[in-house]
């Protein structure tokens, strides 16, 4: 279902301009109200991801719209021409996300970027670590206002337990002075498991000792916020920290993943397999290696063009991804060639999975145009890794793939 944004502004030209820009830049339905009474009717009828509020309306000249929207537990950004600092500070004390001065197109672009940030924030978990219930609640409210999923604990030892049970936490906000385990000790412990590209640590403290700030940063904190802090500083530092992690992950994904399919690339495959081989050397875990190739792929490219060829590759990659577990490794080696590692498996189960994949591909088809439907098949060569290097098992699987091709294609040949 498409989410909605409500713009409330008595300047009809500006309101329509903002709505048009938001709908062009974001996947939202944007409603426009020009008065408080109109806004109430919209809010009664629809649920809103966010509201953009002018504070001087014909029937609400003193910012009453803000209090009304917040009373309905709806997120709000104030968009105002009032540049009075005291009034701005008064508004920021309310539970709004931001106060933006109306001064031109750049402000609308800024709001678009803020909304995109808030959308992405919903994908992140944040852990607040503070022995003061007052500060925990305050930070929790501010972070939830930015659409984060928030967990809270009272000290470092509880935080480590929470990280173990929630490995998808993106950001830890930690106080310094806490019982059992203080913020510095927690930061040091976190960095034994997570590096800065995986988990962001933001230290928050009222301590005036500059040495403490330096120690936090040396122990691995990404940033330091000194209490008391302004809402805007807090929001900026938190959002910047999350954005930095996202950017690192984007760069990492570009380095590790195939640009077309999103599967792991050949380089990442070998890096990961070296680590996995060290693990299985101690546990004697068995795994299967399979080489997969699209049958008559050159004919597809020659007949329909490379765009259709790319669609075939993407279709196969999705079947491989959905037919294997998260623990397995699915990699595109290049062109129409894929390598699959099925972990902790015996020959019988591996054959069953590979035959199922082959069958799924054989049943799959898609329309090239109104009249033409394309179907394709794959050949698979596989082996159970016994000992030696991973390259040895890949070579054996490749030989089985050759046999599958020579044997008529669209089949699984297992060593």
C-alpha positions in Angstrom: 0.0 0.0 0.0 1.3 3.4 -0.9 2.1 5.6 2.1 0.9 9.2 2.4 2.4 12.6 3.3 0.2 15.6 4.3 1.3 19.1 3.4 -0.5 21.8 5.4 0.2 25.4 4.1 -2.2 28.3 3.3 0.1 29.4 0.4 -1.6 27.3 -2.3 1.0 27.8 -5.0 3.9 26.8 -2.6 1.9 23.9 -1.2 1.2 22.5 -4.7 4.8 23.0 -5.7 6.0 21.0 -2.6 3.4 18.2 -3.2 4.5 17.9 -6.9 8.2 17.8 -6.0 7.6 15.1 -3.3 5.5 12.9 -5.5 8.1 13.2 -8.3 11.0 12.3 -6.0 9.4 9.8 -3.6 7.0 6.9 -3.8 4.3 8.7 -1.7 0.8 9.9 -2.2 0.8 13.6 -1.1 -2.3 15.3 0.2 -2.6 19.1 0.5 -4.6 21.0 3.2 -4.7 24.8 3.4 -6.3 25.2 6.9 -6.3 23.3 10.2 -9.9 22.3 9.7 -9.0 20.7 6.3 -6.0 19.0 7.8 -8.2 17.5 10.5 -10.5 16.0 7.8 -7.5 14.4 6.0 -6.1 13.0 9.3 -9.4 11.6 10.2 -9.6 9.8 6.9 -6.0 8.6 6.3 -2.9 7.5 8.1 0.3 9.5 7.4 4.0 8.6 7.3 4.8 12.3 7.9 3.3 15.8 7.9 4.8 19.0 6.6 3.3 21.9 8.6 3.2 25.7 8.1 2.5 27.3 11.5 0.6 30.4 10.4 -2.8 29.2 9.0 -6.0 31.2 8.7 -7.7 29.3 11.4 -4.6 28.5 13.5 -2.2 31.5 13.4 0.0 30.4 16.3 1.2 26.9 15.5 -1.9 25.1 16.8 -1.5 22.7 13.9 1.7 21.3 15.3 0.1 20.5 18.7 -2.8 18.9 17.0 -0.7 16.7 14.7 1.6 15.6 17.6 -1.5 14.8 19.8 -2.4 12.3 17.0 1.0 10.6 17.3 1.9 11.7 13.7 5.5 12.7 12.8 5.9 16.3 11.8 8.4 18.6 10.1 7.7 22.3 10.5 8.1 24.3 7.3 7.9 28.0 8.2 8.8 31.5 7.0 9.2 32.6 10.7 13.0 33.0 11.2 12.7 34.3 14.8 15.3 32.3 16.8 13.3 32.2 20.1 10.2 30.9 18.2 12.3 28.3 16.4 13.8 27.1 19.7 10.3 26.9 21.2 9.1 24.8 18.3 12.1 22.5 18.5 11.3 21.7 22.1 8.2 20.0 20.8 8.5 16.4 19.4 9.0 17.5 15.8 11.6 16.1 13.5 12.9 19.3 12.1 12.2 23.0 11.7 12.9 24.2 8.1 12.8 27.8 7.0 10.9 28.5 3.7 13.4 30.3 1.6 13.6 28.5 -1.8 13.8 25.3 -3.8 16.9 24.1 -1.8 14.7 23.8 1.2 12.3 21.5 -0.6 15.3 19.4 -1.8 16.5 19.2 1.8 13.1 17.9 2.9 13.1 15.3 0.2 16.5 14.1 1.4 15.3 14.1 5.1 12.3 11.9 4.1 14.5 9.5 2.2 16.7 9.3 5.3 13.7 8.6 7.6 12.5 5.8 5.2 15.9 4.1 5.4 16.0 4.5 9.2 13.2 2.0 9.5 15.6 -0.7 8.4 17.9 0.0 11.4 18.0 -1.1 15.0 19.5 1.2 17.6 20.6 0.2 21.1 20.6 2.8 23.9 22.8 2.1 26.9 22.4 4.4 29.9 21.8 3.8 33.6 19.5 6.8 33.8 16.0 5.9 33.0 15.2 9.5 32.2 17.9 9.7 29.6 17.1 6.3 28.2 13.4 7.4 27.7 14.5 10.7 26.2 16.9 9.1 23.7 14.4 6.4 22.9 11.7 9.0 22.1 14.1 11.0 19.9 15.3 8.0 18.0 11.8 6.6 17.5 10.8 10.0 16.1 13.5 9.3 13.4 11.7 6.0 12.7 14.5 3.8 14.2 13.7 0.5 16.0 15.0 1.2 19.5 16.2 -1.2 22.3 17.3 0.0 25.7 19.4 -1.4 28.5 20.9 0.0 31.7 24.6 -0.9 31.5 27.4 -2.4 29.3 27.0 -6.1 30.3 23.3 -6.0 29.4 24.3 -4.3 26.1 26.6 -7.2 25.1 23.8 -9.7 25.8 21.4 -7.6 23.7 24.0 -7.5 20.8 24.3 -11.3 20.9 20.6 -11.7 20.6 20.2 -8.9 18.0 23.2 -9.1 15.7 21.4 -6.8 13.2 21.8 -3.7 15.5 23.4 -0.9 13.5 24.1 1.7 16.2 24.9 1.7 19.9 24.5 4.9 21.9 26.3 4.5 25.2 26.8 6.6 28.3 30.2 6.7 30.0 29.5 6.4 33.8 27.5 3.2 34.3 27.5 0.4 36.9 28.8 -3.2 36.1 30.5 -2.1 32.9 31.0 1.5 31.8 30.9 2.9 28.3 34.6 2.7 27.6 34.7 -0.9 28.6 31.6 -1.6 26.5 33.2 0.1 23.5 36.4 -1.9 23.8 34.3 -5.2 24.1 32.2 -4.3 21.1 35.3 -3.7 18.9 36.6 -7.1 19.7 33.7 -8.5 17.6 32.5 -5.6 15.4 34.6 -3.2 13.4 33.5 0.3 12.5 32.1 -0.7 9.1 29.7 -3.2 10.8 28.5 -1.4 13.9 28.6 2.3 14.9 29.3 3.3 18.5 28.2 6.8 19.6 29.4 7.9 23.0 27.1 10.2 24.9 28.3 11.7 28.2 28.3 14.8 30.4 31.9 14.2 31.4 34.0 17.4 30.8 37.3 15.6 30.7 38.7 15.9 27.2 40.8 12.8 27.8 37.6 10.7 28.1 36.6 11.9 24.7 39.9 11.0 23.2 39.8 7.6 25.0 36.4 6.8 23.5 37.6 7.6 20.0 40.8 5.6 20.5 38.8 2.6 21.8 36.8 2.6 18.6 33.8 5.0 19.1 32.7 6.6 15.8 31.7 9.9 17.5 31.1 11.6 20.8 28.2 13.7 21.9 28.5 15.8 25.1 25.5 16.3 27.3 23.5 18.6 27.2 23.0 18.5 23.5 20.5 20.1 21.1 18.0 18.0 19.3 19.4 19.1 16.0 22.9 18.1 16.9 21.7 14.8 18.2 19.7 14.1 15.1 22.5 15.1 12.7 25.2 13.0 14.5 22.9 9.9 14.6 21.8 10.2 11.0 25.4 10.9 9.8 26.7 7.8 11.7 24.0 5.6 10.1 24.7 7.1 6.7 28.4 6.4 7.0 27.8 2.7 7.7 25.4 2.5 4.8 28.0 4.1 2.5 30.6 1.6 3.6 28.2 -1.3 3.0 27.4 0.1 -0.5 31.1 0.2 -1.3 31.6 -3.3 0.2 28.7 -4.7 -1.8 30.1 -3.2 -5.0 33.4 -4.9 -4.3 31.9 -8.2 -3.3 28.9 -8.6 -5.5 28.2 -9.1 -9.2 26.8 -5.9 -10.7 24.0 -7.6 -12.6 22.7 -10.2 -10.3 23.7 -9.1 -6.8 25.2 -12.5 -6.2 28.7 -12.8 -4.7 31.4 -12.4 -7.3 34.3 -14.8 -8.0 36.8 -12.9 -5.8 34.5 -12.8 -2.8 33.7 -16.5 -3.3 37.4 -17.6 -2.9 38.0 -15.2 0.0 34.9 -16.6 1.9 35.7 -20.2 1.0 39.2 -20.0 2.5 37.7 -19.0 5.8 35.0 -21.7 5.5 37.6 -24.4 4.6 39.5 -23.5 7.9 36.3 -24.1 9.8 35.4 -27.4 8.2 39.0 -28.7 8.7 38.2 -28.8 12.4 34.6 -30.1 12.2 34.9 -32.5 9.3 31.7 -30.9 7.8 30.9 -32.1 4.3 29.8 -29.7 1.5 28.9 -29.9 -2.1 30.4 -27.8 -4.9 28.3 -27.4 -8.1 29.2 -25.6 -11.4 26.1 -24.4 -13.3 26.0 -23.2 -16.9 23.0 -21.9 -19.0 22.5 -24.2 -22.0 22.8 -22.6 -25.5 23.3 -19.2 -24.0 25.1 -17.8 -27.0 22.0 -18.6 -29.1 19.9 -16.6 -26.7 22.1 -13.6 -27.1 22.4 -14.0 -30.9 18.7 -14.4 -31.3 17.2 -11.9 -28.8 20.1 -9.6 -27.9 22.2 -9.1 -24.8 19.4 -7.4 -22.9 17.3 -10.6 -23.0 20.5 -12.5 -22.2 20.9 -10.4 -19.0 17.3 -11.1 -18.1 17.9 -14.9 -18.4 21.0 -14.5 -16.1 19.0 -12.5 -13.5 16.2 -15.0 -13.6 18.6 -17.9 -13.0 20.3 -16.0 -10.1 16.9 -15.5 -8.4 16.1 -19.2 -8.7 19.5 -20.1 -7.2 19.0 -17.6 -4.4 15.6 -18.7 -3.4 16.4 -22.5 -3.7 19.3 -22.4 -1.3 19.7 -21.5 2.4 21.3 -18.3 3.7 24.3 -20.3 4.8 25.1 -21.6 1.3 27.2 -19.6 -1.1 25.8 -18.7 -4.5 28.3 -16.9 -6.8 28.4 -15.8 -10.4 31.8 -16.6 -11.8 31.2 -14.7 -15.0 29.1 -14.8 -18.2 26.5 -17.6 -17.9 28.6 -19.6 -15.3 27.7 -19.9 -11.6 29.2 -21.7 -8.7 27.2 -23.0 -5.8 28.4 -24.4 -2.4 25.8 -26.3 -0.4 27.1 -26.5 3.2 26.8 -29.3 5.7 25.2 -31.7 3.3 25.6 -35.3 2.0 25.5 -36.5 -1.6 21.9 -37.6 -1.5 20.5 -34.3 -0.3 22.8 -32.3 -2.6 21.5 -34.3 -5.6 17.9 -33.6 -4.5 18.5 -29.9 -4.2 20.3 -29.6 -7.6 17.7 -31.6 -9.4 15.0 -29.4 -7.9 16.9 -26.3 -9.1 17.3 -27.8 -12.6 13.5 -28.6 -12.6 12.6 -25.0 -11.5 14.6 -23.6 -14.3 13.1 -25.9 -16.9 9.6 -24.9 -15.8 10.4 -21.1 -15.8 9.5 -18.9 -18.7 9.0 -15.2 -19.4 7.5 -13.0 -22.1 10.0 -11.3 -24.4 7.2 -9.5 -26.1 3.5 -10.0 -26.7 4.1 -13.1 -28.9 7.4 -14.6 -27.8 7.9 -16.6 -24.7 11.4 -17.7 -23.7 12.3 -20.9 -21.9 15.8 -22.1 -21.0 17.6 -24.9 -19.3 20.8 -25.4 -17.3 23.5 -28.1 -17.0 25.0 -28.9 -13.6 28.2 -30.7 -12.6 28.8 -31.4 -8.9 30.9 -33.2 -6.3 31.2 -33.6 -2.6 34.4 -32.0 -1.3 36.5 -34.7 0.4 39.9 -33.1 1.0 42.5 -30.9 -0.7 41.9 -27.3 -1.9 38.6 -25.8 -3.0 40.1 -25.4 -6.5 40.4 -29.1 -6.8 36.7 -29.6 -6.1 35.7 -26.8 -8.5 37.9 -28.5 -11.2 36.1 -31.8 -10.6 32.7 -30.2 -10.7 33.7 -28.4 -13.9 34.6 -31.8 -15.4 31.1 -33.1 -14.4 29.6 -30.1 -16.0 31.4 -30.9 -19.2 30.0 -34.4 -19.1 26.5 -33.0 -18.5 26.9 -30.8 -21.6 28.2 -33.6 -23.7 25.4 -35.9 -22.4 22.6 -33.8 -23.8 22.4 -30.8 -21.4 19.5 -30.0 -19.0 20.8 -32.6 -16.4 22.8 -33.0 -13.2 26.0 -35.1 -13.3 27.4 -35.8 -9.9 30.9 -37.2 -9.4 
